[in-house]
Amino acid sequence: MLPLVALVGRPNVGKSTLFNALTRTRDALVHDQPGVTRDRNYGICRLDPEHPFVLVDTGGIAGDEQGLSGATARQARSAAAEADLVLFIVDAREGASALDDEILAWLRKTTRPTLLVLNKIDGVDEDNARSDFARYGFTDVLTLSASHRQGLDELLEVIHERLPEEGAGATLDEDPARMRIAFVGRPNVGKSTLVNRLLGAERMIASEVPGTTRDSIAVDLERDGKLYRLVDTAGIRRKGKVEEAVEKFSIVKTLQAIEQCQVAVLLLDATEGVTDQDASVLGAILDAGRALVVAVNKWDGLTEYQRQQAESLLARKLNFVEWAEAVRISAKHGSGLRELFQAVHRAHASATKVFSTSEVNTALEIAYEANPPPSIRGHVSKLRYVHPGGENPPTFIVHGTRLKVLPESYKRYLENFFRKRFKLVGTPVRFLFREGTNPYEGKKNVLTERQIAKKKRLIRHVKGRK
């Protein structure tokens, strides 16, 4: 396993900026507002291809052990405890603070190898900055500017000197066989709680405060011999409710996670039913064309009458995605998780199913004979042949004539027919209709002299008969 390096420090000292600079990604959410990062975020630094290592970004330790601040601090401490090397990040512009002193005292108790890194050194006298932190007693003090990528080479050299050949780093692998599952929904429906329950550990910060999760955090899981990549996302609210820039960035991260996943698990709160916010999240999943499983959370807290009302509401509000399976679960107590994974596997199998051209043409012929297209203003569409156009979602390309007048009702008929014939569940089905072009369109027929003379003779003959 690769060695692991943890970035630790108080809020707003540039840990996420340094993480993005070293991993050459934008996986970590960066903003001037303190406390943006809360969960642990893992990545790989490959700036030196011969000495890659795992990097973990942590939330700022604010000195408060209660609420979200306390949960964030516990995440940072867990990252430091498993790291082979800790980078203690401080702000060179603001100088040493009492909170830095507390963090250093805690780091010394962990006995983990630690490097002091002075960030934001641009525009600051380096000697003064070093002297301000001299009382910390570090023999090697590194200075850099993560936002301007200054000092990264020197940092990498020291890191490689201190790291062992093999370490404790566990990060996301490149195995394409891993099923990518994104857990999405509006704020405070239990996404982080569900991911923690599946992992069997407090990997994500779960809180009753809406909007706790801000980044899209991916983590690998092996369950019953199968490999998964679980992505916990930030809750999506309606556009009119989004005001903070950080939340806008979080929503962008969530939409990216939906685009990159294979199966999206939409979490609903059984106590509140299907809201307009849930509909907006569902719209994002349908626009991306991803396989869908609806997980109705907090089902264990309902009475029998409330469950009947919830069932009726789900059937009415989700009738336009009746092809998606709905599973009743309790993320807090772990009930319904086996059924959830079974539904996820069915949706994934349908979304990635491979079709042959012959079988889809046979299906089109049967559908056409059973119910031909209607006549629209004297024109009838003709469906000549079809072939597969891709997967996730299954896409079929239909060729024919007069397809522009094909009504939407007939397109839905074809979709439902193919879904039923091939037993596709939990995935949208797309049809693309393409008409053949007239090869002589726009070309003028130029007559030869002989044809012109023959035309004149015919005209004279017709006039002579009159």
Secondary structure as GFF3:
##gff-version 3
##sequence-region A 1 466
A	DSSP	beta_strand	4	8	.	.	.	ID=ss1
A	DSSP	alpha_helix	15	23	.	.	.	ID=ss2
A	DSSP	beta_strand	41	45	.	.	.	ID=ss3
A	DSSP	beta_strand	53	57	.	.	.	ID=ss4
A	DSSP	alpha_helix	67	82	.	.	.	ID=ss5
A	DSSP	beta_strand	85	91	.	.	.	ID=ss6
A	DSSP	alpha_helix	98	110	.	.	.	ID=ss7
A	DSSP	beta_strand	114	119	.	.	.	ID=ss8
A	DSSP	alpha_helix	126	132	.	.	.	ID=ss9
A	DSSP	three_ten_helix	134	136	.	.	.	ID=ss10
A	DSSP	beta_strand	141	143	.	.	.	ID=ss11
A	DSSP	three_ten_helix	146	148	.	.	.	ID=ss12
A	DSSP	alpha_helix	152	162	.	.	.	ID=ss13
A	DSSP	beta_strand	179	184	.	.	.	ID=ss14
A	DSSP	alpha_helix	191	199	.	.	.	ID=ss15
A	DSSP	beta_strand	217	223	.	.	.	ID=ss16
A	DSSP	beta_strand	226	232	.	.	.	ID=ss17
A	DSSP	three_ten_helix	239	241	.	.	.	ID=ss18
A	DSSP	alpha_helix	245	260	.	.	.	ID=ss19
A	DSSP	beta_strand	263	269	.	.	.	ID=ss20
A	DSSP	alpha_helix	276	288	.	.	.	ID=ss21
A	DSSP	beta_strand	291	297	.	.	.	ID=ss22
A	DSSP	three_ten_helix	299	301	.	.	.	ID=ss23
A	DSSP	alpha_helix	304	317	.	.	.	ID=ss24
A	DSSP	three_ten_helix	319	321	.	.	.	ID=ss25
A	DSSP	beta_strand	325	328	.	.	.	ID=ss26
A	DSSP	alpha_helix	337	351	.	.	.	ID=ss27
A	DSSP	alpha_helix	357	370	.	.	.	ID=ss28
A	DSSP	beta_strand	375	376	.	.	.	ID=ss29
A	DSSP	beta_strand	379	380	.	.	.	ID=ss30
A	DSSP	beta_strand	382	390	.	.	.	ID=ss31
A	DSSP	beta_strand	395	401	.	.	.	ID=ss32
A	DSSP	three_ten_helix	403	405	.	.	.	ID=ss33
A	DSSP	alpha_helix	408	421	.	.	.	ID=ss34
A	DSSP	beta_strand	430	435	.	.	.	ID=ss35
A	DSSP	alpha_helix	449	465	.	.	.	ID=ss36
###
